[in-house]
Amino acid sequence: MEQLWAAPTALTVREVHEQLSATRDLAYTTVMTVLDRLAKKKLTERERDGKAWRYRAAAPREELAADLMRDALDRSGDRREALVRFVGQVSDEEAALLREALARLEDRAG
């Protein structure tokens, strides 16, 4: 996903593989399988380019992070306790960001 978020345009499997190969030893087929699975999970979008597929991230990184947090909260069993524990672990800076976000939400609700 990092490669796709960083790219200005959609990438082929070969392009992703070449970028990743600079730092780790991965088989081309491994990269192809992962990108295919990400597309099936709708985390990437793909389009045909001749015989190849071009992949791009379906959403910005921040949107994916928010969706993952929402999913974790939905699975927590006790939403209140999960939120209390999460807030207890944030930094002062993150707490300030949360307060700002809640204030904007309250302003929208009017």
CORCORSUL-V347085 format. One record per backbone hydrogen bond with DSSP energy under -0.5 kcal/mol. CO is the residue of the C=O (numbers start at 1). NH is the residue of the N-H. If there is no record, write none. Layout:
co->CO nh->NH
co->CO nh->NH
//
This chain:
co->1 nh->5
co->2 nh->6
co->3 nh->7
co->11 nh->55
co->12 nh->16
co->13 nh->17
co->14 nh->18
co->15 nh->19
co->16 nh->20
co->17 nh->21
co->18 nh->22
co->19 nh->22
co->20 nh->23
co->20 nh->24
co->24 nh->26
co->27 nh->31
co->28 nh->32
co->29 nh->33
co->30 nh->34
co->31 nh->35
co->32 nh->36
co->33 nh->37
co->34 nh->38
co->35 nh->39
co->36 nh->40
co->37 nh->41
co->38 nh->43
co->38 nh->44
co->39 nh->42
co->43 nh->58
co->45 nh->56
co->47 nh->54
co->49 nh->52
co->52 nh->49
co->53 nh->13
co->54 nh->47
co->55 nh->11
co->56 nh->45
co->60 nh->64
co->61 nh->65
co->62 nh->66
co->63 nh->67
co->64 nh->68
co->65 nh->69
co->66 nh->70
co->67 nh->71
co->68 nh->72
co->69 nh->73
co->70 nh->74
co->71 nh->75
co->72 nh->76
co->73 nh->76
co->76 nh->78
co->77 nh->79
co->78 nh->82
co->79 nh->83
co->80 nh->84
co->81 nh->85
co->82 nh->86
co->83 nh->87
co->84 nh->88
co->86 nh->89
co->87 nh->90
co->91 nh->95
co->92 nh->96
co->93 nh->97
co->94 nh->98
co->95 nh->99
co->96 nh->100
co->97 nh->101
co->98 nh->102
co->99 nh->103
co->100 nh->104
co->101 nh->105
co->102 nh->106
co->103 nh->107
co->104 nh->108
co->105 nh->109
co->106 nh->110
//
